[in-house]
């Protein structure tokens, strides 16, 4: 049985069959989407058998692969519908920003570009939550959007993975460093859309945010700098 916590939500909009989270993500879509490169990136730096706090776990797309690899995972999400799809992990229903479990983990994950979709004060609060929950000698792994999302004359491409198709319908840039994005997904003829606002978090900004949260950047884990590793100061 999952635990429950309360706090603010980040808003977006979505369409298609089934339930939706407060930020516009379709529960059925994310229950069916396969994991991407995330488990491989995590496994490169987090030792086998480690305890992991996964913030924004959704329907367990990454959680289930980590469990199969022998990690001990606690999955946190603001959507009870999403968490109901997570099997084999302890679940916590609540906001990342206000989470305080009173325990610490070998690794804390903040994936799914949450640093881009939230307001700046909320981003700071999420990183402070990472710091509260990472053990001494542990690490925080965070993901953000690649720079293609914010180039003024270039729209990111779509793609396909394991039968799931993603298409960028539109990218509007109402101001520098901000993109209003609409994405269409299709699996086995069923379609969903998700619209959201993404805010650029450049390297220098991210490093300042990490420092303010009591974390220190160790390295970028991917060539596009979308994944970072940080440790508690």
PAVEX-741372 format. One record per residue: z, x, y of N, C-alpha, C in turn; residue in three letters. Coordinates in steps of 0.02 Angstrom, whole numbers, plus 50000, padded with zeros to 5 digits. Each point is the difference from the previous one (the first is absolute). Layout:
BEGIN
ZXYZXYZXYALA...
This chain:
BEGIN
500005004249940500004995850060500005004450062UNK499574998350050499955004250059500554998650050UNK500115004950044500484999350054499644997250061UNK500374998050049499704996950059500295003150063UNK499575001550048500225002350066499574996350051UNK500185000450063499644996250051499785004650056UNK499484997950036499785004050057499334997750025UNK499725003450052499374997950030499415001549955UNK499454996450010499395001049962499445002250047UNK499495003449972499405001950037499464994749985UNK499654997650051499564994449991499275002049997UNK499624996349959499285000649997499744993249980UNK499384999749977499714993649980499565001049939UNK500004995149955499595000649940499744993249980UNK499475000049958499724993849973499815001149928UNK499974994549963499835000349930500514996249958UNK499914999949934500454996149957500685003349991UNK500514995949989500665002549984500455001150060UNK500595002949987500505001250052499835006250040UNK500285000250061499905005750045500685002450026UNK500035006550013500605003050030500004998850075UNK500565001250035500014999150072499505004350038UNK499795005649971499515004250034499284998649977UNK499894994549964499334997849984499705002749937UNK500395003349957499745002549937500034994649946UNK499464999549961499964995149947500375002549938UNK500484996249976500425002149943499575000849938UNK499574995249985499605000349939499525005950003UNK499725001550058499565005750007500365006449982UNK500595001050030500365006349989500295000549929UNK500104994349968500215000149930499445002449955UNK499384999250023499425001849959499685006650020UNK500155002550060499705006450021500285005849959UNK499585004649979500255005949964500285005250048UNK500425004349974500245005650040499435004850014UNK500035003450056499505005050017500275007049986UNK499935004450049500215006949991500755001050010UNK500364994850022500715000850018500425003249944UNK499974997649938500435003049949499875007449989UNK499375002150005499845007149992500305004150057UNK499944997550060500285003650058500765000649993UNK500324994649979500735000149992500205004849944UNK499654999849944500185004249943499935007550014UNK499585001750049499925007150016500635003050032UNK500414995850031500575002750037500674997249977UNK500014994649962500624997049977500075001449925UNK500545003449979500065002049930500084994049954UNK499805000649937500064994649952500734997749993UNK500094993449992500664997349990500404999050064UNK499725001650058500364999450063500104992750018UNK500514998850042500114993450027499584999150063UNK499674994250006499544998750056500184993350031UNK500065000050066500064993850039499314998650030UNK499684994649978499344998450024500044994450052UNK499895001850063500054995350055499324996650012UNK499994993449999499374996450005499635000249934UNK500344998549946499715000749933499504994649983UNK500014994450036499534994749986500094997149930UNK499454999049965500014997049934500065005149944UNK500135006350018500125005149949499385003949980UNK499484999850043499385003549984500135007449984UNK500425003350039500185007049988500635000449957UNK500464995450011500645000049964499905000549925UNK499554995949973499924999749927499735006649972UNK499575003350036499755006549977500565005250002UNK500404999950052500565004750004500504998949943UNK500134993749984500454998649944499715002649934UNK499364999149991499675002549939500065007649994UNK500045003350058500065007450000500725002349994UNK500464995449993500705001949989500435000450061UNK499754998150059500424999950059500464993949999UNK500575000750034500484994550008499894997150070UNK499744994050004499754997350063500424993950022UNK500194999950063500264994150033499474997750050UNK499764993849992499454997450039500264995350054UNK499815001350063500224996150058499404996650032UNK500064993650016499484996650037500294993950035UNK499674997950055500244994250037499774993449969UNK499565000449950499724994049969500294998949931UNK500354994449992500264998349934499444998649951UNK499444997150025499434998649956499725006449972UNK499935005150043499765006549975500475002949948UNK500645000150016500495003149955500044996449933UNK499834993649998500024996449936499495002749951UNK499515003750025499485002949956500205007049975UNK500555002850026500215006749979500414999549936UNK499805003749949500334999849936500285007049983UNK500635000349979500285006249976500385004150051UNK499984998050063500355003650053500534995550030UNK500525002950024500484996350042499664998350066UNK500084993950023499674997850061500514998150053UNK499805001150063500414998350058499574996350050UNK500184993850016499634996050048500305001150069UNK499605002650047500255001050068499555004450041UNK500185001050062499615004150046500145007449990UNK499495004050008500095007249995500445002550057UNK499904997350059500345002650060500754999549994UNK500254994549973500724998849999500325001549932UNK499615002449954500265001349932500555005350002UNK500544998749964500545004949993500344998749933UNK499765003349948500254998849932500645003849985UNK500185004750044500595004049987499925004949943UNK499385001849985499855004849948499385004150020UNK499915005649966499455004450018499585001749939UNK499385002250013499505000849947499675006950005UNK499735002249944499645006550000499384999750044UNK499694994250003499404999350042499994992950030UNK499764999650062499904993650033499274999550019UNK499684994449981499284999050014499924994850055UNK499585001750048499804995350053499245000250002UNK499694996149956499275000249992499694993950034UNK499374998549982499644994150023499894999950076UNK499995005850032499855000550071500474996050044UNK500624999249977500484996150040500145003150068UNK499945006650005500115003350064499484998150051UNK499424997849978499464998050046500044992750020UNK500244995849956499964992850013500594997350039UNK500545003950004500604997750035500005002050073UNK500414996650041500125002150068500385006650000UNK499905004350051500345006650000500754999749988UNK500394995550031500724999949985500144998549926UNK499584995849970500094998449929499835006049957UNK499505003950019499835006149964500595004850000UNK500315000850058500595004450004500554997649954UNK500114993449998500534997149958499835001049926UNK499374999649981499815001149930500145007249980UNK499855004750044500135007149984500755001449997UNK500384996750042500745000849996500254997249933UNK499704994649976500184997349935499845004949945UNK499425003350005499835005349952500545005450000UNK500215002050059500515005350006500664997849970UNK500204993750011500634997549972500025000349925UNK499424999249969499984999249928499765006149961UNK499815005450034499785006049964500595004649988UNK500055002549940500555004449981499895007050029UNK500555003650007499945007150018499595003549946UNK499515003750021499545003149953499444995549978UNK500004993750025499464995449984499445000450050UNK499534995249996499425000250044499764992950017UNK499694999450057499694993850022499255001049998UNK499644995449969499275000149999499754993950038UNK499625001250053499774994550042499245000350006UNK499704994150007499274999450004499824996550066UNK499445002150030499734996750059499244999749994UNK499694996250045499274999549999499675006650019UNK499425001349969499605005850019499694999050069UNK499755005350029499764999850069499374995650008UNK499644998549945499404995850006500164993150030UNK500604997649989500174993450026500014999850076UNK500035005850032500125000250072499455003650039UNK499475002149967499445003050035499624994550037UNK499835001150064499734994550040499314997649977UNK499605004149968499324997949982499894999849924UNK500535000049963499915000149927500494995149967UNK499734995949956500424995349962500105002749930UNK500604999449972500115002349932499564996149951UNK499835003149945499604996749948500444996149953UNK499694995649961500364996649947499975004049936UNK500104996649944499985003649937500144995449941UNK499995002849940500134996249939500425004249953UNK500504996949968500415003549951500204995249945UNK499815001849939500184996249940499844992550008UNK499414998650027499774993150006500244996450062UNK500425003250040500234997150063499585002850058UNK499684995650037499575002150055500344998750067UNK499935004850046500284999350067499445001250050UNK499944995550051499495000750051500324999350069UNK499865004750044500234999650069499554995050036UNK500264994250017499614994950034499915001750074UNK500545002250032499965001750071500565004750020UNK499855004250049500515004450030499904999650076UNK500464997150034499994999850073500535004750027UNK499835003250056500465004950028500184997850071UNK500524995950008500174997250065500275005150049UNK500225005749974500265005350043499995006549960UNK500035005850033499995006349963500585000349950UNK499845002249939500515000949950500224993749965UNK499664994450012500174993649968499384996949970UNK500044997849938499444996649967500234993349973UNK499634994750015500104993549970499504999449943UNK500254999649939499595000749940500014993549960UNK499424998249974499934994349953499675002649937UNK500324999049943499775002549936499904994149952UNK499475000449961499884995149947500055003449932UNK500364996849954500085002549932499684995049952UNK499745002549945499724995649948500165002849931UNK500284995749957500135001749931499764994249956UNK499545001449955499744994849954499794993750037UNK499665000850057499744994450037500494996550046UNK500635002049999500514997250045500065004450061UNK500024996950059500025003850063500634998650040UNK500235005350033500554999550047499815004050062UNK500304998350057499925004150060500695001950027UNK500025005550036500625002250032499825002950068UNK500324997550052499905002550068500655003050025UNK499965005850032500605003450023499835004750057UNK500515002150036499925005050053500285006749975UNK499605005250007500215006749980500055004450062UNK500565003650005500115004450057499975007349976UNK499655004150038499935007049982500675003550004UNK500145004349951500605004250000499755007249990UNK499815003450054499755006949993500535004749973UNK499775005949979500465004949971500605001450046UNK499865001450063500545001850046500504994350007UNK499754993850004500444994250005500424999249938UNK499695000749942500364999349937500555005249995UNK499855006250018500505005349995500594998650047UNK499874997350059500554998250045500414994349971UNK499674995149969500364994549970500445002349942UNK499735004549959500405002749945500625003650026UNK499905004150051500565003750028500544995350027UNK499784994750035500474995250029500394996349945UNK499704999349941500334996549945500445004749958UNK500025006450017500405004749962499635002849940UNK499335000350005499585002649946499585005850027UNK499805004349954499575005750018499374999949958UNK499435000650034499365000349964499965006349959UNK499834999349936499905005749956499265001749996UNK499594995049987499285001249992499634993449998UNK499345000550011499554994449990499755000549928UNK500014994549964499855000149929499264998649985UNK499634997750050499294998649991499605003250057UNK499365001349987499595003350050499944996150065UNK500004993349995499934995950060500674998850035UNK500535003149974500684999450029500284992949995UNK499724995949956500254993249995500674999749964UNK500155004849955500645000349966500395006150023UNK500654999050015500425005550022500635000349958UNK500285006049996500645001149967500505002550051UNK500584996950002500535002050046500665000449963UNK500475003850027500655000949969500544998750053UNK500614998149977500544998950048500225006550033UNK500164999550064500245006050036500745000949985UNK
